[in-house]
């Protein structure tokens, strides 16, 4: 007899066909489950009687998990990089492992992080905003397509009418040094991409062996070495009691005054008042942020008025490819369970 599975996250057709050889699959998406889009009591009832329950954004509290376990659940998966929506303490009491999808958006976030570096260092975001708002544009033309036959069009001279005078001339990534705080899946991918740009990478992570950092082509560094030696510092730290607000004035005081701070992790690891003061005082030169202490960022936040700060609305982890990555990782976990093989992606944080 086939096992029963409730699937609430996308899995590719080929993998799903493999799974269906072992399982009768109910697709939860057809019931419009999702974070903020499902009544928890109804979802609890609907998920009863399935041996495998695979979640996407759905929240699973202790009561729900106990109910499902009592009705036969033996496998639960959460297709997230950090499965904070599932009460793992209850699962541990029940003796049930939690499968998740670590690094599912590592490529997406890493590429976005490199994009932020380029955009803030070369002032791409500010210059685009200026052009759209009417700054640094010429007089209206009767026919924008009627242009003189000139081989080389040059915008000059470099005076107060030129954006390079206002913002300064940015530097290349090539030949400069990137500091990475947190050498997990995303930090490693950022390092790989940065090295392709010709950057030296200083990596700080007290939980990663120096040999592993060296094997990735990076330089194992103490916190002080990373901060003082980097032209750009990219944050990839999880939010834990020991990391909350740890990126503060002490960090900024050790950075170069020409350095930029990039954060696509979580805002809670940065002391926001210290960051604002460091930017206002010139302790560091600039920053690019995708995450905030309140979201959306309040309209009167001082960061919004700073020319050397680039802000995006928490979109680094979003791309059309992320579901493919998480679906593949979760499919591997499901198939391993169904075949009685060891599973690779088990959540171990207690």
Order of alpha helices (4+ residues) and beta strands (2+ residues): beta-alpha-beta-alpha-beta-alpha-beta-alpha-beta-alpha-alpha-alpha-beta-alpha-beta-alpha-beta-alpha-beta-alpha-beta-alpha-beta-beta-alpha
